[in-house]
């Protein structure tokens, strides 16, 4: 490069110093091109907050990456664009890569990599006014009889957001705990931002989705919050940073920088004093486009349930993003639990390679590198655990778990 500059200087010097400066600037621009944008998708949900905060706080720039956020219409859009490389990564349902890889929610064998977990908790099952007075908050014992009563005059349909996604699995776990035969009701797929509008026109009697749409249903007197996802499994994995496999392999250092920015944003979000500001950002049309009061209330753990059920205040199990380092670790045992649900609820006819799929799709080694550099504790994995409405799950004895769920 020095020799090239000397040659240009000799040729250009008769033209004067200005010409040399212009040419030198041209060479500098050629040598140091602007960083190519990394494109991350998101669905308008409260839990896209780590990406939004990282952008608004300038954290992506701080870590030296040029990140563009792309608002997407549905989880299917996210899936397709991550797989074809139009998106380098996205805010995504934790279980969606597992669903896609196994063929439940996409072309079997398609790989989307899970880099880290973005949040815990903060989803809910909302029921229409048809259920008001028949069931209360977390009143699972009356759900089946309420469905039977409503079916005397209409079909009963529930909506979730993606086959095999987290909302689908919370819905099915809730049905199992309530003694509802899944085949006795309809289950349809609707994108999160369209849930309330579809309930308003009576397309379904209930849905499972992330906030703020459960809160919006209450605010618009369309439905009420029957149970939150943290009441189904406290501190469950919910959204993840999911990335294109080629991006993960070819731009590892860039991905690490993206993850570092997001982790710093997660810490900022778990300072409750910052959540009103986060709600104001999320309310903007180019992000979630929902009432700031609804976003703010449920971010602060205050859920107006609707249907004259009062307000439920969550003290330590509202939507969390960092939680002293408990959130971000992408656990293989959690992935294996979701895969087991696919067998349990009939999505898969036979047992998949639980451990092999989890190891293929979860970038736990990469996360460990980032965590070490950020002094974030990596959580232990492959241990048995129990959700609130389910029985004990041992990732080392999944056959035993599935056998017990049939009893």
VENFENWO-V54751 format. One record per pair of residues at least 4 apart in sequence whose C-alpha atoms are under 6 Angstrom apart, sorted by the first residue. I is the first residue (numbers start at 1). J is the second residue. D is the distance in whole Angstrom. If there is no record, write none. Layout:
BEGIN
i=I j=J d=D
i=I j=J d=D
END
This chain:
BEGIN
i=8 j=12 d=6
i=9 j=13 d=5
i=20 j=24 d=6
i=28 j=32 d=6
i=29 j=33 d=6
i=37 j=66 d=5
i=37 j=67 d=5
i=38 j=67 d=5
i=39 j=67 d=6
i=39 j=68 d=5
i=39 j=69 d=6
i=39 j=87 d=5
i=39 j=88 d=5
i=40 j=69 d=5
i=40 j=87 d=6
i=40 j=88 d=6
i=40 j=89 d=5
i=40 j=90 d=5
i=41 j=69 d=6
i=41 j=70 d=5
i=41 j=71 d=6
i=41 j=90 d=4
i=42 j=71 d=5
i=42 j=72 d=6
i=42 j=90 d=6
i=42 j=91 d=5
i=43 j=71 d=6
i=43 j=72 d=5
i=44 j=287 d=6
i=44 j=288 d=4
i=45 j=211 d=6
i=45 j=288 d=6
i=46 j=211 d=5
i=46 j=212 d=6
i=49 j=53 d=6
i=50 j=262 d=6
i=50 j=265 d=5
i=50 j=266 d=6
i=53 j=57 d=6
i=53 j=265 d=6
i=54 j=59 d=5
i=54 j=60 d=6
i=54 j=261 d=6
i=54 j=262 d=6
i=54 j=265 d=5
i=59 j=261 d=5
i=60 j=65 d=5
i=60 j=261 d=5
i=61 j=65 d=5
i=63 j=257 d=6
i=74 j=191 d=5
i=78 j=82 d=6
i=81 j=85 d=6
i=81 j=86 d=5
i=81 j=87 d=5
i=82 j=87 d=5
i=82 j=89 d=6
i=82 j=244 d=5
i=83 j=244 d=6
i=88 j=243 d=6
i=88 j=244 d=5
i=89 j=242 d=5
i=89 j=243 d=4
i=89 j=244 d=6
i=90 j=241 d=6
i=90 j=242 d=5
i=91 j=240 d=6
i=91 j=241 d=5
i=92 j=239 d=5
i=92 j=240 d=5
i=93 j=239 d=5
i=94 j=238 d=5
i=94 j=239 d=5
i=94 j=240 d=5
i=95 j=165 d=5
i=95 j=166 d=6
i=96 j=165 d=5
i=97 j=101 d=6
i=97 j=112 d=5
i=99 j=104 d=5
i=99 j=105 d=5
i=99 j=164 d=5
i=100 j=104 d=6
i=100 j=105 d=5
i=100 j=106 d=4
i=101 j=108 d=5
i=101 j=109 d=5
i=101 j=110 d=5
i=101 j=111 d=6
i=102 j=108 d=5
i=103 j=107 d=5
i=103 j=108 d=4
i=105 j=163 d=5
i=112 j=243 d=6
i=112 j=244 d=6
i=113 j=242 d=5
i=113 j=243 d=5
i=113 j=245 d=6
i=113 j=361 d=5
i=113 j=362 d=6
i=114 j=242 d=5
i=114 j=361 d=6
i=114 j=362 d=5
i=114 j=363 d=6
i=115 j=241 d=6
i=115 j=242 d=6
i=115 j=363 d=5
i=116 j=240 d=6
i=116 j=241 d=5
i=116 j=328 d=5
i=116 j=329 d=6
i=116 j=330 d=5
i=117 j=240 d=4
i=117 j=328 d=4
i=117 j=330 d=5
i=118 j=239 d=5
i=118 j=240 d=5
i=119 j=238 d=6
i=119 j=239 d=6
i=119 j=320 d=6
i=119 j=321 d=4
i=120 j=235 d=5
i=120 j=236 d=5
i=120 j=237 d=5
i=120 j=238 d=5
i=120 j=319 d=6
i=120 j=320 d=5
i=121 j=230 d=5
i=121 j=235 d=6
i=121 j=236 d=6
i=121 j=319 d=5
i=122 j=319 d=4
i=123 j=209 d=6
i=123 j=210 d=4
i=123 j=211 d=6
i=123 j=228 d=6
i=123 j=229 d=5
i=124 j=208 d=6
i=124 j=209 d=6
i=124 j=227 d=6
i=124 j=228 d=4
i=124 j=229 d=5
i=125 j=207 d=6
i=125 j=208 d=4
i=125 j=226 d=6
i=125 j=227 d=5
i=126 j=206 d=5
i=126 j=207 d=5
i=126 j=224 d=5
i=126 j=225 d=4
i=126 j=226 d=5
i=127 j=205 d=6
i=127 j=206 d=4
i=127 j=223 d=5
i=127 j=224 d=6
i=128 j=205 d=5
i=128 j=206 d=6
i=128 j=223 d=4
i=129 j=223 d=5
i=132 j=307 d=6
i=134 j=146 d=6
i=135 j=139 d=6
i=135 j=142 d=6
i=137 j=226 d=5
i=138 j=226 d=6
i=138 j=227 d=5
i=140 j=178 d=5
i=144 j=180 d=6
i=151 j=155 d=5
i=156 j=185 d=6
i=157 j=185 d=6
i=157 j=186 d=4
i=157 j=187 d=6
i=157 j=204 d=5
i=157 j=205 d=6
i=158 j=187 d=5
i=158 j=204 d=5
i=158 j=205 d=6
i=158 j=206 d=5
i=158 j=207 d=5
i=159 j=187 d=6
i=159 j=188 d=5
i=159 j=189 d=6
i=159 j=207 d=4
i=160 j=167 d=6
i=160 j=168 d=5
i=160 j=189 d=5
i=160 j=207 d=6
i=160 j=208 d=5
i=161 j=189 d=5
i=161 j=190 d=5
i=161 j=191 d=5
i=162 j=189 d=6
i=164 j=168 d=6
i=167 j=208 d=5
i=167 j=209 d=6
i=175 j=180 d=5
i=176 j=180 d=6
i=196 j=217 d=6
i=198 j=203 d=5
i=199 j=203 d=6
i=199 j=204 d=5
i=200 j=222 d=6
i=212 j=295 d=6
i=215 j=294 d=6
i=217 j=222 d=5
i=217 j=223 d=5
i=218 j=223 d=6
i=218 j=224 d=5
i=218 j=306 d=5
i=224 j=305 d=6
i=224 j=306 d=5
i=224 j=307 d=6
i=225 j=305 d=5
i=230 j=234 d=4
i=232 j=388 d=5
i=232 j=389 d=5
i=233 j=387 d=5
i=233 j=388 d=5
i=246 j=250 d=6
i=247 j=251 d=5
i=248 j=252 d=5
i=266 j=321 d=5
i=266 j=322 d=5
i=267 j=322 d=5
i=276 j=296 d=6
i=279 j=292 d=6
i=279 j=295 d=5
i=279 j=296 d=5
i=280 j=292 d=6
i=282 j=287 d=5
i=282 j=288 d=5
i=283 j=288 d=6
i=283 j=289 d=5
i=283 j=290 d=5
i=283 j=292 d=5
i=284 j=289 d=5
i=285 j=289 d=4
i=292 j=296 d=6
i=297 j=302 d=5
i=298 j=302 d=5
i=298 j=303 d=6
i=301 j=313 d=6
i=301 j=314 d=5
i=301 j=318 d=5
i=302 j=312 d=6
i=302 j=313 d=5
i=303 j=311 d=5
i=303 j=312 d=5
i=304 j=311 d=4
i=305 j=309 d=6
i=305 j=310 d=6
i=305 j=311 d=6
i=314 j=318 d=5
i=322 j=327 d=5
i=325 j=376 d=6
i=325 j=377 d=6
i=329 j=378 d=6
i=329 j=379 d=6
i=331 j=381 d=6
i=332 j=358 d=5
i=333 j=382 d=5
i=333 j=395 d=6
i=335 j=358 d=6
i=336 j=354 d=5
i=341 j=345 d=6
i=342 j=347 d=5
i=342 j=348 d=6
i=343 j=347 d=6
i=343 j=348 d=5
i=353 j=357 d=6
i=358 j=362 d=6
i=367 j=371 d=6
i=371 j=375 d=6
i=371 j=376 d=5
i=384 j=393 d=5
i=384 j=394 d=4
i=385 j=392 d=6
i=385 j=393 d=5
i=386 j=391 d=6
i=386 j=392 d=4
i=386 j=393 d=6
i=393 j=401 d=6
END
